[in-house]
Amino acid sequence: LDLDIEIFNDGNNKTWFTEERIKTIKLIHEYLDSKKEIGKVQSLYSLIEMANLINKKPLNTFELSVLYNEVPENYKQTLIKPYLSIEKNMVKISARIKDSDNINRNNLIIEINNYIEDNFKNIEEFKTNGLLVLYNNMLQSLFSSQIKSFGFILISIFLMFIILFRSI
């Protein structure tokens, strides 16, 4: 499950690391991490947590901005760019879904979308995508087409019997 989130489309990329943005990413990250159906969650917040552990105290937004600007480009490409695009004002949160028989994929996707939509008015746009969404859409389409096919076959057989026996 990937969440592509476009937040705070204010066009001000010089001070991208703000308390509001970091808090939003943290809350979504922690929400996903709290779901029993979800395993590992990775996002920009994972990197910030690691930096806080190394620093032995939480970094403030100024320190995060300085750190981002001072990180060599090859490290940015490997560690930060998969989760943050300041140019496009987008954040990506990746979550691995535990595959089990009792998981309701459709409800999980709806719950995640509702949580983000209801709790974060500062998020301009978000998309839930990835293999889970594709698989869920395929299953929903499959069930729908099977029901329609079965209904069509029953009606066809009924009509053929009426024509064959000339009686209901």
C-alpha positions in Angstrom: 0.0 0.0 0.0 1.4 3.3 -1.0 0.0 6.7 0.0 1.0 9.5 -2.3 0.1 12.7 -0.4 0.3 16.2 -1.8 0.3 18.5 1.2 0.3 22.2 1.7 0.5 23.3 -1.8 1.7 26.8 -0.9 4.5 26.9 -3.4 7.0 27.8 -0.6 9.6 25.1 -0.8 12.4 27.0 1.0 10.9 26.1 4.4 9.3 22.8 3.5 10.0 21.3 6.9 7.3 22.8 9.2 5.8 21.6 12.4 2.4 21.1 10.7 3.9 19.0 7.9 6.0 16.8 10.1 3.1 16.3 12.5 0.8 15.3 9.6 3.3 12.7 8.3 3.9 11.4 11.9 0.1 11.0 12.6 -0.5 9.2 9.3 2.6 7.0 9.8 1.5 6.1 13.4 -2.1 5.4 12.3 -0.9 3.0 9.6 1.5 1.4 12.1 -1.3 0.9 14.6 -3.5 -1.2 12.1 -3.2 -4.9 12.7 -3.4 -5.6 9.0 -0.3 -3.5 8.3 3.2 -4.6 8.9 6.2 -2.3 8.3 5.5 1.3 7.5 8.2 3.5 6.0 8.1 7.2 5.4 9.9 10.4 5.9 9.0 10.1 9.6 11.1 6.9 9.8 14.1 8.9 8.7 13.3 11.7 11.2 13.0 9.2 14.0 16.4 7.7 13.1 17.9 11.2 13.0 16.4 11.9 16.4 17.9 8.7 17.8 21.3 9.6 16.4 21.0 13.2 17.8 19.7 11.8 21.1 17.0 14.5 21.1 14.3 15.6 18.7 15.4 17.8 15.8 13.5 21.0 15.3 12.3 22.1 11.9 15.2 24.4 11.4 17.7 21.6 12.1 15.8 19.3 9.7 15.9 21.9 6.9 19.7 22.4 7.5 20.2 18.7 7.6 18.2 18.2 4.3 20.3 20.9 2.6 23.6 19.5 3.8 23.0 15.8 3.0 25.0 14.8 -0.1 22.9 14.3 -3.3 23.7 10.6 -3.6 22.3 10.1 0.0 19.2 12.2 -0.8 18.5 10.0 -3.8 18.8 6.8 -1.8 17.3 7.8 1.5 15.0 10.8 1.1 13.8 11.0 -2.5 11.7 7.8 -2.3 9.6 9.4 0.4 9.8 13.2 -0.3 9.7 15.3 -3.4 10.0 19.0 -2.3 9.7 20.1 -6.0 6.4 18.4 -6.4 5.4 19.0 -2.8 4.6 15.3 -2.3 5.2 12.8 0.4 5.1 9.0 0.0 4.3 6.6 2.8 4.8 2.9 2.1 3.1 0.2 4.2 3.4 -3.5 3.8 0.1 -5.4 4.2 0.1 -8.7 6.1 -1.4 -11.3 3.7 -4.0 -13.4 5.5 -7.3 -15.1 4.9 -9.3 -12.8 7.2 -8.2 -9.5 5.8 -10.9 -7.3 4.3 -8.9 -5.3 1.7 -11.7 -3.1 0.6 -12.6 -2.0 4.2 -8.9 -1.4 5.0 -8.5 0.9 2.0 -11.8 2.7 2.8 -10.7 3.1 6.5 -7.4 4.6 5.5 -8.9 7.0 3.0 -11.6 8.1 5.5 -9.0 8.6 8.2 -6.9 10.9 6.1 -9.9 12.7 4.6 -11.6 13.3 8.0 -8.6 14.2 10.1 -6.3 16.3 7.8 -7.8 19.4 6.2 -4.3 20.6 5.3 -3.8 17.7 2.8 -4.9 19.0 -0.6 -4.8 15.6 -2.4 -3.9 12.1 -1.6 -4.0 8.7 -3.4 -3.9 5.3 -2.1 -2.3 3.0 -4.6 -0.1 0.0 -4.9 -0.5 -3.8 -5.3 -3.1 -4.0 -2.6 -5.4 -1.5 -4.4 -4.9 -3.2 -7.7 -5.6 -6.6 -6.2 -8.7 -5.3 -4.4 -10.0 -3.7 -7.6 -9.5 -6.9 -9.5 -11.4 -8.9 -6.9 -14.2 -6.4 -6.8 -14.5 -6.5 -10.6 -14.3 -10.3 -10.6 -17.1 -10.7 -8.1 -19.2 -8.2 -10.0 -18.7 -9.9 -13.3 -19.3 -13.3 -11.9 -22.7 -12.2 -10.5 -23.7 -10.6 -13.8 -22.6 -13.7 -15.7 -24.4 -16.1 -13.4 -27.6 -13.9 -13.7 -27.3 -13.8 -17.5 -26.9 -17.6 -17.7 -29.9 -18.2 -15.4 -32.1 -15.9 -17.5 -30.8 -17.5 -20.7 -31.5 -21.1 -19.5 -35.0 -20.0 -18.3 -35.8 -18.5 -21.7 -34.5 -21.6 -23.5 -36.7 -23.9 -21.4 -39.7 -21.6 -22.1 -39.0 -21.8 -25.8 -38.3 -25.6 -25.7 -41.3 -26.6 -23.6 -43.6 -23.8 -24.7 -44.7 -23.3 -21.1 -43.6 -21.7 -17.9 
